[in-house]
Amino acid sequence: MSSITTSNKIVDEMKTAWTTDPKIDGGFYFGWPQEVDDIHSKKLPLMVLNPPQMSISTNAFNSNTILINSNWTLTAYRLNDTASTNYLDILDLWDGLEDDVLSWFYIWWYEFADDGNDFVMTAPIQITRTKDASNDRLLGLKITFGFDFYRYCKDV
């Protein structure tokens, strides 16, 4: 059986992977995207990770394990520092941010796997490109994904 973990450990590893990668060197916030305007010292690129939605199957209690089904949403932001309105330039900036997010995803995923955690993807990675209406220079990616992890295993 895989290692037991908590959502707190998962979030901590996500933060570490985002903030220590020299290629990304970004800011991290655990909360909600609407709180971004309240973060006055934003370090871009910025990742805002929402609290996950979690559920536990009733079968888990019958087998003396708690397998958590989790669904995660995050938004990554970067500034259009070129001041360009050319859609190809903006697409290039989104592509660069998407590359950073996918690199981050593999860094933390494999770090946890190396620690003996067995994550099972339960939902595809979905990426939606966004542009903040109140700040047309702020580009974003909304990313959703889901995976299962063990939270508890009773010794029998």
C-alpha positions as a printed Julia matrix, in Angstrom:
156×3 Matrix{Float64}:
   0.0    0.0     0.0
   1.17   3.53   -0.62
   2.18   6.01    2.03
  -0.43   7.84    4.04
  -0.54  11.57    3.37
  -2.62  14.65    4.14
  -3.86  17.52    2.03
  -1.56  19.81    4.06
   1.5   17.8     2.95
   0.29  17.87   -0.65
  -0.21  21.65   -0.61
   3.17  22.18    1.04
   4.88  20.12   -1.67
   2.95  22.0    -4.39
   4.12  25.32   -2.91
   7.73  24.15   -2.64
   7.78  22.92   -6.25
   6.4   26.25   -7.53
   8.49  28.63   -5.44
  11.87  26.87   -5.58
  12.07  26.01   -9.28
  14.59  28.57  -10.61
  12.88  28.5   -14.01
   9.56  29.57  -12.44
  10.6   31.41   -9.24
   7.0   32.41   -8.63
   4.69  33.45   -5.82
   2.2   31.08   -4.21
  -1.1   31.7    -2.42
  -3.53  29.17   -0.92
  -7.03  30.62   -1.14
  -9.39  31.91   -3.8
  -8.72  33.77   -7.08
 -10.94  36.73   -6.08
  -8.46  37.37   -3.24
  -5.64  38.08   -5.72
  -6.41  41.82   -5.77
  -5.89  41.86   -1.99
  -2.37  40.48   -2.34
  -0.46  43.73   -2.66
   3.02  42.3    -3.07
   2.35  39.79   -5.83
   5.33  37.88   -7.14
   4.58  36.84  -10.7
   4.12  34.29  -11.99
   1.64  33.67   -9.18
  -0.13  30.4    -8.42
  -3.39  30.59   -6.47
  -4.37  27.14   -5.25
  -7.98  26.73   -4.08
  -8.87  24.46   -1.17
  -9.61  21.03   -2.7
 -12.95  19.27   -2.85
 -12.69  15.83   -1.26
 -14.89  12.81   -0.85
 -14.5    9.39    0.77
 -16.13   6.27   -0.6
 -18.26   4.28    1.83
 -16.34   1.19    0.7
 -13.25   2.71    2.27
 -14.61   2.27    5.78
 -15.47  -1.36    5.09
 -11.87  -2.06    4.06
 -10.3   -0.19    7.01
  -8.75   2.41    4.72
  -9.68   5.92    3.83
  -9.01   6.63    0.2
  -9.62  10.3    -0.54
 -10.95  11.32   -3.93
  -9.75  14.9    -4.4
 -10.44  17.54   -7.01
  -8.15  20.56   -7.26
  -8.43  23.94   -8.94
  -5.67  26.47   -9.3
  -5.12  29.62  -11.27
  -1.68  30.69  -12.46
  -1.1   34.32  -13.41
   1.56  36.15  -15.34
   1.86  39.68  -16.59
   1.77  40.6   -20.24
   4.92  42.67  -19.81
   5.31  43.21  -23.54
   2.3   45.58  -23.64
   1.52  43.88  -26.93
  -2.06  43.38  -28.03
  -1.04  41.06  -30.86
  -2.88  37.79  -30.28
   0.17  35.72  -31.34
   2.32  37.44  -28.7
  -0.36  36.83  -26.07
  -0.69  33.18  -27.12
   3.08  32.85  -26.74
   2.87  34.22  -23.16
   0.05  31.79  -22.32
   2.08  28.92  -23.8
   5.05  29.89  -21.62
   2.88  29.96  -18.49
   1.35  26.62  -19.46
   4.87  25.17  -19.85
   5.7   26.42  -16.34
   2.55  24.88  -14.85
   3.09  21.52  -16.54
   6.72  21.48  -15.42
   5.57  22.27  -11.87
   2.97  19.5   -12.05
   5.57  16.87  -12.86
   8.03  18.17  -10.25
   5.63  17.84   -7.32
   3.94  14.7    -8.67
   7.2   12.79   -9.01
   8.54  14.14   -5.7
   5.54  12.65   -3.92
   5.84   9.41   -5.88
   9.48   9.17   -4.8
   8.26   9.41   -1.18
   6.13   6.29   -1.71
   2.8    8.02   -2.35
   0.58   6.37   -4.91
  -1.59   8.96   -6.61
  -4.18   7.74   -9.07
  -5.4   10.37  -11.53
  -9.2   10.4   -11.52
  -9.86  13.44  -13.69
  -7.97  14.82  -16.67
  -5.94  18.0   -16.4
  -8.14  20.73  -17.87
  -6.67  24.1   -18.76
  -8.69  27.24  -19.51
  -6.94  30.41  -20.61
  -8.27  33.6   -18.99
  -7.64  37.32  -19.13
  -8.54  39.56  -16.19
 -11.11  42.14  -17.29
 -10.04  44.65  -14.64
  -6.36  44.28  -15.56
  -5.97  43.47  -19.25
  -2.23  42.87  -18.78
  -2.84  39.99  -16.32
  -3.07  36.65  -18.12
  -4.19  33.5   -16.35
  -4.63  29.77  -16.65
  -7.35  28.0   -14.69
  -6.33  24.38  -14.17
  -8.43  21.57  -12.72
  -7.41  17.98  -12.02
  -8.27  15.16   -9.67
  -6.51  12.27   -7.97
  -6.97   9.76   -5.17
  -4.66   9.37   -2.19
  -4.65   7.36    1.03
  -5.38   9.34    4.18
  -5.71   6.5     6.68
  -5.13   2.77    6.99
  -6.16   0.88   10.12
  -3.71  -1.75   11.37
  -5.58  -5.06   11.56
